[in-house]
Amino acid sequence: METLAFGTQVMLLGIGIVFVVLVFLIFLIKIMTKVTNIFKAKKDTSKFVVMEKDLAPQEESLYIQDDSEIIAVIAAAVTCLSQGKMKIKTIKRVKEEYAPAWSHAGRQETMHLRQTR
């Protein structure tokens, strides 16, 4: 009977220590999150930069009109999904010839599914 009481005490002591350490870790993680958010807020990353390289002059005029609308849509989507916590640094056009075949096929499938809805 005496060993049962000792075993129960050891078990309760172990469970108590684990519980206290887990609560401490939760508070530590919350504090670290707040500190990193403060440092991220200090950085000014609200500039939108569009990088377009190697465009021919006639192609460039076609992309300028579309890019402003595309940038606005991307910025609105990022702001909506991240609730203002993320900022866009750069928007870069990916040429199809440099993209992998599976990436190109995925984009085509996504566009096709959106058109059929």
QUINORGI-V901922 format. One record per run of one state. SS is the DSSP state (H for helix, E for strand, - for the rest). FROM is the first residue (numbers start at 1). LEN is the number of residues. Records with the same first field share a line. If there is no record, write none. Layout:
SS=FROM-LEN + FROM-LEN
//
This chain:
-=1-1 + 43-6 + 52-5 + 83-7 + 93-8 + 117-1
H=2-41 + 57-26 + 101-16
E=49-3 + 90-3
//
